[in-house]
Amino acid sequence: MSALAIEEKARDWVVQLQDRERRRSGRKKPEVRRVVAKEIGVVPGTLENIERRRRNGISTTVFERIRAAFLREAANELKWWENERQIALQIGLDARCDEVREVEANIKALQEVMK
């Protein structure tokens, strides 16, 4: 993977982590960045620089920390969707109904991301 591809992948993960935290907590962007940075183990400015493409390379350590945080978040979301599927089937929804199919599609997408 080229240095540019690594930076873009890290940026995508940072943006997704921040978006998910913003939706979950309802916090504003600076607060979200601080929370995500703390989870990853970097300073908020590092995330801002990655997001704004103001980096001249990302260290392997930072890249792996971002990757691990993203995979943890994806695993948590996958568990949530699997629970939603189980609840839907337990209450008697048909496995072919639109709601269950949407849940199945989200589960499949997350499984692909985690490969």
N, C-alpha and C positions, 0 to 999 in steps of 0.2 A: 504494500500500500504506500503510495507516495505521501510526502509530507503535507501536500495540499489536501489530499483525500483524508488524511488523519485529522487535520484541522477542521475540515467540513463535517466529518462524522462527529467529532467532539462538540462542535457548535450545534449540530442537530440535537444531540443528546442534552446539552445544556438548555437549549430552548424548550425541549419537551419536558424536562424535569421542572423547569420554572413554570411552564404553563400548567402542568398538573398540580403543582403546589398552589398556584394562584387560584385555580378552580376549586381545589379542596378547602383552602383556608379563607379565601376571599380577601387576602392581604394585597397591598400594593406592591408594585414591582421591586422597589428597593428592599422592602422587608422580605419578600420572597427570595431575592438574590442572596440575602444574608443567611436565611434558613438553608437554602440549597448549598451554599458555600460551606456552611458549617457541617452539613451532612457529608459532603465530599472531602472536607479537610483542606480547603484552600481559602484564601481571602476573597471577599466579594469582588474586588477589582479584577481578579484573575478571570472570573466568570464574565464580567462585563467586557473585558478585552477579548475573550474568546468569542462572545456573542457579536461584538462589533467588528470582528476580524482584524483586531489590532495586535495580533501576535506574530512573532517571527519564529514559529515553531512551538510545539507543545511537548513538554517533557513526557517521557514514557510513564513516569509516576502519576502525573496529573491526568494523562489520558486514561490510564488504568483505573484511577479513582472515579473518574466520570463514568467510565464504562460499568464499573461495579455498581455505582449508585443507580444508573439507568436500568441495569438488569434486576436489581432489588426492587425498584419501582414497578417494572414490568411483571415480575413474579407476584408482587402484591396485588396488582391489578388483575392478573390472571386468576388468582385465588378468588378475588371478588366476583369476577364473571362466572367462574365455575360454581360458586355458591348461588348466584342468581339463577343459573341454569337448573341447579338442583331444586331450588325453591319453586321455580316455575313448573317443573315436572311433578313435584310433590303436591302442588295445589290443583293438579289435573289439567294443565295446559297441554295441548297436543304438541308433540315434538315437531310437527310440520307448520305450526302457526308462526306468524311473522315475528312475534316477540322472541320466541325460542330460536328461530333462525338468525335473528340479529345477534343474540347472545352467542350462538355457535360461531358466527362470523367473527365476532370480536375475540373469542377464544382462539380461533385458528390464526388470526392476524398476530396476536400476541405470541403464540407459539412460534410463528415464523420469525418474528423479531428476535426472539431469544435464542435462535439457532446460531 
